[in-house]
Amino acid sequence: MEKQILYDANEYIETASGNKVSRLSVLCGSMNVVINGTSIVQGESIIRADLGNIRIGRYCIISKRAVVRPPYKRLRGGISFFPMQVDDYVMIGEGSVVNAAKIGSYVRIGKNCVIGRRCILKDCCQIADNTVLPPDTVVPPFTIYAGSPGTFAGDLPECTEQVTAELCKNYYNRFVAAPIEDS
């Protein structure tokens, strides 16, 4: 059996749909955030839904200090924000800043990444740690992008969908409240 990831039960709110949201996370414009269920939003992460709608699928893991905000475009009259879609089985690593228009299913974003505005990450792709994707980048399915600026670094196997789904489900199932000690 894999080792459990324990969290303080007082720090997290568990919703009826199974979402585990840290009280230390910041959800700006919470009425514009839709999390479909069985997802985790860890401490010190920020979701900026006050700027535009953000939809997050099932079994998504938003790690500590990650920032998720909708994409924008500069217009003559100012700035216009667009909705953001994060599909199922997505892992966003610690310290990453995500400003993408769409993130497909079965996607892994490494630690300390910057995903530029209006990027599209197709299904079954991976962004390596410390990668910076320029604005409007489209990451094809079954590819790894790495570097600064992020460029093609390799292919992923056809089993990526199953591996990523299993990884996200296992992480969610191992993420359990620590037992409360009697004083």
Buried (B, 14 or more C-beta within 10 A) or exposed (E): EEEEEEBEEEBBEEEEEBBBBBEBBBBEBEEBBEBBBBBBBBBBBBBBBBBBBBBBBBBBBBBBBBBBBBBBEEEEEEEEBBBBBBBBBBBBBBBBBBBBBBBBBBBBBBBBBBBBBBBBBBBBBBBBBBBBBBBEBEBBBBBBBBEEEBEEBEEBEEEBBEBBBEBBBEBBEEBEBEEEEEE
